[in-house]
Amino acid sequence: MNRSDFARQDDPLAAIGASLTAAAHRRSARLRRRRHGLFAAVATTATLAVAGGAFAVTGTSTGVPALDRAIGNYAADDPWEGHEGPGGPRVPVDRRPYGGLSPTIDIPLPDGQRVAAAAYETRDGMICSTIVDPKDTTANPRGGFGCTNIRILKKWLQGDGPAHIQGGGGSPVSPERWGIHGGIARGDVVGVTVGVEGGPPIDAVVSGAWQPPSWNGTPLRVFFAVLPSPPRGAIRAERDFHRWFPTVRSARLADGTVIETPTR
């Protein structure tokens, strides 16, 4: 399995994930670095988001054992290789955490269940986010990952807007009903809404501020939202991916300013 596609072998949406990742590669070709942008872990069908709480965690533990195991298992797959830009040479990948973790986010689902998420910096210069079922007691918790190169992330946040979605996929719990999409925002962002084409804006859960070890500038925040996913059979061509993959609709800053993104 190509782990750089962030999809498990048993993921019913693996084909969708591969296409989304390929689209992300084409979009970032001008940056000459690959964008790692898919959380795909399990099948998805979702509904409305519900605001949730966040609690600060620092050091080497998220405070959620399943989340710690998922991050450790992902890093333990090394050495494996990724691509240096679309079609570029393969280079070593080191996904071991480097420094402190982000605040851990508790994300409630509309059916009363919950998932846990956190972000961290890796030793090879990526900002990765992870989602899991916090009640998962298995050695290899079912979950998802999404990573973005720090240099690309800085370009996004400096020039393209204060919040960006890294990727999305199925919820680790109730995958037949919910999908979760997450991203990274500037530290002065206290609220984010996201949405798909033709759909309403949905509030994301936003973490507390976090300063990755190699991040020079204002702190970052992590955000996640539960969104409607396409019905089975709705995605048959690449244009369908763009229709159903969400974008940031607005970002609310600490000073009350709201930065809106035009809908597609």
CORMO-V606897 format. One record per residue. N is the residue number from 1. BURIAL is b if it has 9 or more other ideal C-beta (glycine too) atoms within 8 Angstrom, else e. Layout:
n->[N N]
burial->[BURIAL BURIAL]
This chain:
n->[1 2 3 4 5 6 7 8 9 10 11 12 13 14 15 16 17 18 19 20 21 22 23 24 25 26 27 28 29 30 31 32 33 34 35 36 37 38 39 40 41 42 43 44 45 46 47 48 49 50 51 52 53 54 55 56 57 58 59 60 61 62 63 64 65 66 67 68 69 70 71 72 73 74 75 76 77 78 79 80 81 82 83 84 85 86 87 88 89 90 91 92 93 94 95 96 97 98 99 100 101 102 103 104 105 106 107 108 109 110 111 112 113 114 115 116 117 118 119 120 121 122 123 124 125 126 127 128 129 130 131 132 133 134 135 136 137 138 139 140 141 142 143 144 145 146 147 148 149 150 151 152 153 154 155 156 157 158 159 160 161 162 163 164 165 166 167 168 169 170 171 172 173 174 175 176 177 178 179 180 181 182 183 184 185 186 187 188 189 190 191 192 193 194 195 196 197 198 199 200 201 202 203 204 205 206 207 208 209 210 211 212 213 214 215 216 217 218 219 220 221 222 223 224 225 226 227 228 229 230 231 232 233 234 235 236 237 238 239 240 241 242 243 244 245 246 247 248 249 250 251 252 253 254 255 256 257 258 259 260 261 262 263 264]
burial->[e e e b b b b b e e b e b b e b b b b b b e b b b e e b b e b e b b b b b b b b b b b b b b e e b e e b e b b e b e e e e b e b e b b b b b b e b b b e e b e e e b b b b b e e e e e e b b b e b b e b b b b b b b b b b b e e e b b b b b b b b b e e b b b b b b b b b b e b e e e e b b b b b b b b b b b b b b b b b e e e b b b b b b b b b b b b b b b e b b b b b b b b b b b b b e b b b b b b e e b e e b b b b b b e b b e b e b b e e e b b b b b b b b b b b e e e e e b e e e e b b b b b b b b b b b b b b e e e e e b e b e e e]
